[in-house]
Amino acid sequence: MLLKKIILFVAVFLILSSRSALLQADGIGSVSSVSAVLYEPQSRSILYEKDAYTARPIASTTKIMTALLAVELCPPRQIITVPPEAVRVEGSTLGLRGGDKITMLDLVTGLLLASGNDAANAVAYAVAGDLPSFAKLMNERAEKIGMKDTKFVTPSGLDESGHSSTAYDMALLAAEAMNNKTIADICKKKYAVISFGNPPRNITVTNHNKLLKIYPPAKGIKTGFTKKSGRCLVSAAEKDGVQLIAVTLKAGDDWNDHIALHEYGFSATESILPTLPKLPPVAIMGGEKAHINLIAQAPPACTVLKEEKEKIQVDIRLPRFVIAPVKAGDAIGTIIYKAGGRNLCTLTLTSGDDVDARPVAGFRARATRNFSSLLAEWLRL
């Protein structure tokens, strides 16, 4: 009996020790959010996850998709007339009224900073004509991004049956949105002055994202809250050339969760400039030269885990030969930089030379050359 107690004690101790070591190793500790993920978009690496693939209500973080479609499908300076049905909505609003005039750029700014549900509806009507048609566009765009466990029903994120996503899917959406300069420029603003009304008047809107004030590396992106979803936050941060995306759903202390996630990510990653290896010449058949030289642009900055920094693999892929003619700038092969089993970047190798094809000899010239070769071979016998 005593032996069993000792064995049980040791087993429990080992489990608790391993869990403590894991938390210490990941540098984060306890994350209050029910679901969370830390994502490095350049290499598509997941640096931390906690129940990241369970679909949950996402509240106003939905508006990231609404904003993305707005800037992709509508000119930013296009003037929108707000339909009366768009403003009949509960929750946070921008203060729009039916008949108001507003540019799409100002509408998206109010959508992302002030989280106006009326602004979300106005975008949907302007882009697709009605809310169900806009939801269809949202889901089609989500599929292209790779959001496999997401279903959009409303443009605002107000609780609706089936409207949900996962922490991981929202990280993919945030990465896509931050690649759009218009959205990236808007969501990093602490406040902005927009104009709307009939006639239009200037209104100052303040960003709900507190991280922009308390965490200098923060660059956006969107908050969200309903009673059903709890506190939701999608954030982007950048330091020393590394950009990270953090997502928490149903959080207890989202601000500190995100700071801890980003700080861990920055401690574990580094932006590097890979070196270009010496490029071998490539044989050319039927050309006036025997070989062509290769050129490539300098590799771009890549984000890697610090432990991978000295383990970068360079895979040069070239044909055994090419056939003339070849023009300078023609694609010949590729260089693939890899780390940790994933591709960091791919460069195209191009010809640095113009090489014309050798003129094809006529029948008499070929016959004379062949006879001379045979005669020389016979004389050597």
C-alpha positions in Angstrom: 0.0 0.0 0.0 2.8 2.3 0.9 4.6 1.5 -2.3 1.4 2.4 -4.3 1.2 5.8 -2.5 4.8 6.5 -3.3 4.4 5.6 -7.0 1.3 7.8 -7.2 3.1 10.7 -5.5 6.0 10.4 -7.9 3.7 10.2 -10.9 1.7 13.3 -9.8 5.0 15.2 -9.1 6.3 14.3 -12.6 3.1 15.5 -14.3 3.1 18.8 -12.4 6.8 19.3 -12.9 6.5 18.7 -16.7 3.5 21.1 -16.9 5.5 23.7 -14.9 8.5 23.3 -17.2 6.3 23.6 -20.3 4.8 26.9 -19.0 8.2 28.2 -18.1 9.6 27.1 -21.5 6.9 28.8 -23.5 7.6 32.0 -21.5 3.9 32.9 -21.2 2.5 31.2 -18.2 -1.3 31.1 -17.7 -3.4 32.7 -20.5 -6.8 33.8 -19.2 -8.6 33.4 -22.6 -10.5 30.2 -23.3 -9.0 30.1 -26.8 -5.8 31.7 -27.9 -3.2 31.6 -30.6 0.1 33.4 -31.5 0.8 33.4 -35.2 3.9 34.5 -37.2 2.4 35.2 -40.6 5.5 35.3 -42.8 6.5 31.7 -42.1 2.9 30.8 -41.1 4.2 29.4 -37.8 2.0 28.9 -34.7 4.2 29.9 -31.8 1.5 29.3 -29.1 -2.0 27.8 -29.1 -4.7 27.1 -26.6 -7.9 25.5 -27.9 -7.2 27.4 -31.1 -9.5 25.3 -33.3 -12.8 25.4 -31.4 -15.4 27.6 -33.2 -16.7 30.3 -30.9 -18.7 33.6 -31.2 -16.3 36.3 -32.3 -18.3 39.5 -31.8 -17.0 42.6 -33.5 -13.7 41.1 -34.6 -16.0 40.0 -37.5 -15.6 43.6 -38.7 -12.0 42.7 -39.9 -13.6 40.7 -42.7 -16.2 43.4 -43.4 -13.5 46.0 -43.7 -11.3 43.8 -45.9 -14.2 43.3 -48.4 -15.1 47.0 -48.3 -11.6 48.1 -49.3 -11.2 45.3 -51.9 -14.5 45.8 -53.6 -15.2 49.5 -53.4 -13.1 52.6 -54.2 -12.1 54.4 -51.0 -13.4 57.8 -52.1 -16.7 56.5 -53.3 -19.6 58.3 -51.6 -22.1 56.0 -49.9 -25.6 57.0 -49.1 -26.6 55.2 -45.9 -29.9 53.3 -46.3 -32.4 53.6 -43.4 -32.5 49.9 -42.9 -28.7 49.9 -42.2 -29.0 52.0 -39.0 -31.7 49.8 -37.4 -29.2 47.9 -35.3 -28.4 47.3 -31.6 -25.1 47.7 -29.9 -22.3 50.1 -30.6 -23.0 52.6 -33.4 -21.2 55.3 -35.3 -24.3 57.5 -35.2 -25.3 57.2 -38.8 -28.8 58.1 -40.0 -30.6 57.1 -43.1 -29.6 59.4 -46.0 -26.2 60.3 -44.5 -23.4 60.7 -47.0 -20.0 59.2 -46.2 -17.0 58.0 -48.2 -16.2 54.3 -48.0 -12.8 55.2 -46.4 -14.5 57.1 -43.6 -17.0 54.3 -43.2 -14.3 51.7 -42.8 -12.5 54.0 -40.4 -15.6 54.3 -38.2 -16.1 50.5 -38.5 -12.6 49.6 -37.3 -12.1 52.3 -34.7 -15.5 53.0 -33.2 -16.8 49.5 -34.0 -20.1 50.9 -35.4 -22.6 48.2 -36.2 -24.5 50.7 -38.3 -21.2 51.2 -40.3 -20.9 47.4 -40.8 -24.5 47.2 -42.2 -23.9 50.3 -44.4 -20.8 48.6 -45.9 -22.8 45.4 -46.5 -25.6 47.3 -48.4 -23.1 49.3 -50.4 -21.0 46.3 -51.5 -23.6 43.6 -51.9 -27.1 45.2 -51.8 -28.3 43.3 -48.7 -27.0 41.5 -45.6 -27.4 37.8 -46.8 -25.6 38.6 -50.0 -22.7 40.2 -48.1 -22.5 37.2 -45.8 -22.1 35.0 -48.8 -19.1 37.2 -49.9 -17.6 37.0 -46.4 -17.7 33.2 -46.5 -16.3 33.0 -50.0 -13.4 35.2 -49.0 -12.9 33.2 -45.8 -12.6 30.1 -47.9 -9.9 31.7 -50.1 -7.9 32.7 -47.0 -8.1 29.1 -45.6 -10.5 29.7 -42.7 -11.9 26.2 -42.6 -13.8 26.5 -39.4 -15.6 29.8 -39.8 -19.1 30.8 -40.7 -20.1 34.4 -41.1 -23.8 35.4 -40.8 -23.7 39.1 -40.1 -21.3 41.9 -41.1 -21.1 43.3 -37.5 -20.6 40.2 -35.4 -23.8 40.6 -33.4 -24.8 37.3 -32.0 -26.6 35.2 -34.6 -27.0 31.4 -34.7 -24.0 29.8 -36.4 -21.9 33.0 -36.6 -18.5 31.8 -35.3 -14.8 31.3 -36.0 -11.7 29.9 -34.3 -8.7 31.7 -32.8 -6.5 30.2 -35.6 -8.9 31.2 -38.4 -9.0 34.8 -37.1 -5.2 34.9 -37.1 -5.3 34.0 -40.8 -7.8 36.7 -41.4 -5.8 39.3 -39.4 -2.7 38.4 -41.4 -4.5 38.9 -44.7 -6.0 42.2 -43.5 -2.7 43.6 -42.3 -1.3 42.9 -45.8 -3.8 45.5 -47.0 -2.1 48.9 -46.6 -5.5 50.8 -46.2 -6.6 48.6 -43.3 -3.1 48.5 -41.7 -3.0 52.3 -41.8 -6.4 52.7 -40.3 -6.3 50.2 -37.4 -3.0 51.6 -36.0 -4.6 55.0 -35.4 -5.6 55.9 -31.8 -8.2 58.3 -33.2 -9.3 59.7 -36.5 -11.5 62.5 -37.9 -14.1 61.4 -40.3 -17.0 63.2 -42.1 -20.6 62.1 -42.5 -24.1 63.4 -42.4 -26.5 65.3 -44.7 -24.8 67.7 -45.1 -21.6 66.0 -43.8 -19.9 67.2 -40.6 -16.6 66.2 -39.0 -16.6 63.6 -36.2 -13.7 62.4 -34.1 -13.7 58.6 -33.5 -11.5 56.9 -30.9 -10.0 53.4 -31.3 -11.3 50.9 -28.8 -8.0 49.0 -28.9 -6.4 49.9 -25.6 -3.2 48.0 -26.6 -2.2 50.9 -28.9 -1.8 53.1 -25.8 -0.2 50.6 -23.4 2.0 48.5 -25.6 4.2 50.4 -28.1 4.8 47.5 -30.5 1.0 47.2 -31.1 -0.2 48.0 -34.7 -3.9 47.1 -34.5 -6.2 45.4 -35.1 -9.8 44.9 -33.6 -11.7 44.4 -30.3 -15.0 42.6 -29.8 -17.5 41.9 -27.1 -21.0 40.5 -26.6 -22.5 38.7 -23.6 -22.3 35.5 -25.5 -18.8 35.8 -26.9 -17.1 37.5 -24.0 -14.1 39.7 -24.6 -12.5 39.0 -28.0 -9.3 40.6 -29.3 -7.3 40.3 -32.4 -4.0 42.2 -32.3 -0.9 42.8 -34.4 2.5 43.9 -33.1 5.8 44.5 -34.7 9.3 44.8 -33.3 12.8 44.6 -35.0 11.3 43.5 -38.3 9.1 40.7 -36.8 5.3 40.9 -37.1 3.1 38.8 -34.9 -0.6 38.2 -34.7 -2.3 37.3 -31.5 -6.0 36.2 -31.0 -7.9 35.6 -27.8 -11.5 34.6 -27.6 -13.6 34.6 -24.4 -10.8 36.3 -22.4 -10.6 37.2 -18.8 -7.7 39.7 -19.1 -7.1 40.1 -22.9 -4.8 43.1 -22.7 -2.2 41.3 -20.5 -2.8 38.1 -22.4 -1.8 39.8 -25.6 1.2 41.6 -24.2 2.5 38.3 -22.7 1.9 36.5 -26.1 3.7 39.1 -28.1 6.6 39.4 -25.7 7.1 35.7 -25.8 6.9 35.7 -29.6 9.5 38.4 -29.9 11.8 36.6 -27.5 11.6 33.4 -29.6 11.9 34.9 -33.1 14.3 37.0 -35.1 14.3 38.7 -38.5 17.3 37.7 -40.6 18.7 38.4 -44.1 19.6 35.1 -45.7 22.8 35.2 -47.8 22.9 34.4 -51.5 25.0 31.3 -52.2 27.5 31.1 -55.0 25.5 30.2 -58.1 26.9 27.6 -60.5 26.9 28.2 -64.3 24.4 26.2 -66.3 25.3 24.3 -69.5 23.6 25.4 -72.7 23.0 23.2 -75.7 23.1 24.5 -79.2 24.4 27.9 -78.2 27.3 30.1 -79.1 28.5 29.8 -75.5 28.9 26.6 -73.5 27.4 28.0 -70.3 25.3 30.8 -68.9 25.7 32.7 -65.7 22.9 33.0 -63.2 21.7 36.0 -61.2 19.1 36.4 -58.4 17.8 39.3 -56.4 19.0 39.5 -52.8 16.8 37.4 -50.4 14.2 39.3 -48.4 14.2 39.5 -44.7 12.7 36.3 -43.1 11.4 35.6 -39.7 12.8 32.4 -38.0 12.8 30.9 -34.6 16.1 31.9 -32.9 17.0 28.2 -32.5 16.7 27.8 -36.3 19.0 30.7 -37.2 22.0 28.5 -37.7 20.1 25.7 -39.4 18.8 27.5 -42.6 18.8 25.1 -45.6 19.3 26.4 -49.1 17.9 24.3 -51.9 19.1 25.3 -55.4 17.0 23.7 -58.2 18.4 23.9 -61.7 18.0 21.9 -64.9 21.0 19.9 -66.1 21.1 22.1 -69.2 19.0 24.6 -71.2 18.6 24.9 -75.0 19.6 28.0 -76.9 18.5 30.7 -77.5 18.3 32.2 -74.1 17.7 35.8 -73.2 19.0 37.7 -70.2 16.3 37.6 -67.5 14.8 34.3 -68.6 13.8 32.1 -65.6 16.1 29.2 -65.3 15.6 27.8 -61.8 14.9 28.6 -58.1 16.5 28.9 -54.7 14.3 27.8 -51.8 15.3 28.8 -48.3 14.0 26.5 -45.6 13.9 26.3 -41.8 12.2 23.8 -39.5 10.7 21.9 -42.4 8.9 25.0 -43.9 9.8 27.3 -46.8 10.9 30.8 -45.8 11.2 32.3 -49.2 11.7 31.3 -52.9 13.9 33.2 -55.3 13.8 32.9 -59.1 17.2 32.4 -60.8 17.5 34.1 -64.1 20.0 34.1 -67.0 22.5 36.8 -66.8 23.5 36.4 -70.5 22.0 36.6 -74.0 23.0 33.4 -75.8 22.0 33.0 -79.5 21.6 29.6 -81.1 24.5 28.4 -83.3 23.6 28.6 -87.0 22.6 25.2 -88.4 25.1 24.1 -91.1 23.8 23.3 -94.6 23.8 19.8 -96.1 27.2 20.3 -98.0 28.9 21.7 -94.9 27.7 18.9 -92.7 28.7 16.2 -95.3 32.2 17.7 -95.7 32.6 17.9 -91.9 31.4 14.3 -91.5 33.8 13.0 -94.3 36.7 14.9 -92.7 36.0 13.2 -89.4 35.8 9.8 -91.0 39.0 10.3 -92.9 40.8 11.5 -89.8 39.6 8.5 -87.9 40.7 6.1 -90.8 44.2 7.7 -90.8 44.6 7.0 -87.1 43.9 3.3 -87.6 
